């Protein structure tokens, strides 16, 4: 169970995480960018600090929330969630990324990050939280299933890198 600790500005973690010296889930601050860069590397997305800082500063603070799990050793987990809406589906919160330092996994920290995202979803009046996860991340799938998430579908992801020049079209 999580409890709001208004004096600390975050969520106090469950007993299992507290035993590991973890104290809270709080909103990410710019001072956390270096540690988030390190966690992104563990997630398989090496991102230079300068890019993390730039992207953090560009995010719309209304539709995005970034949370960190903080322990005595510093930040050991990070999550990014975004509010999404479209004509094809109801508005929802989408988990963009969630990672717990490999030395702190299986201690309830990921579950607490999920709970904080779910709290934000309720605060925003939304009743759906969605996450996509690489098929290779079996440990993550177990976390989501154990946290009450249901597998809706499997899909392929396609992307295309566009040239930096803008193509002009004749009218």
Steps between C-alpha positions, in 0.01 A plus 500: 500500500624848422439801717521861395764685697419865439802625695736314271312578178475139385366155568649289777589155370377163623674312781707280265645802322551682831712209624731571206545860611255644249298793619267638236361542153515865396478706183821514301707817521774627270762386753391140426588510129846349541367199690211460254757491218670209678169319551411546134819315412388208719167508318686463169466860383838667554430872499765766562437728797464807276213333312328394823522857631374646172209256475408547867489878456285474186230277648156647548452482879120479465490180293816329626607381844842367588554328832809371676540248780750636749699296751789577731732436202311748284263440210453128429193506277335724245171511312359724229127508432304710253136589453382382158179561314384421150185461301547122489513440876413655831745730675750309713833512673773320312818382667780613272783351706554330834832368629638396836875471552599136452641489857162602644255290300243266654466719809166661418643822353359442151158428649515826698591696188198341329277596794614862478419506129158349576443768765575769239256334262223517761592861587464583129157330489621218275428135566742328260876460528673326209855378458679341208793275573756333277429128466851427629430669837343202673581633849305818420206299368483315831492832688217637286293182527553478877392866525166432330582593142354275230663415169282657230697426186841436350611729223791595280664841516608677184696821468661701224788742538422812296758714329575833670414697188141592432365384168296761314205405289387674182146625517 
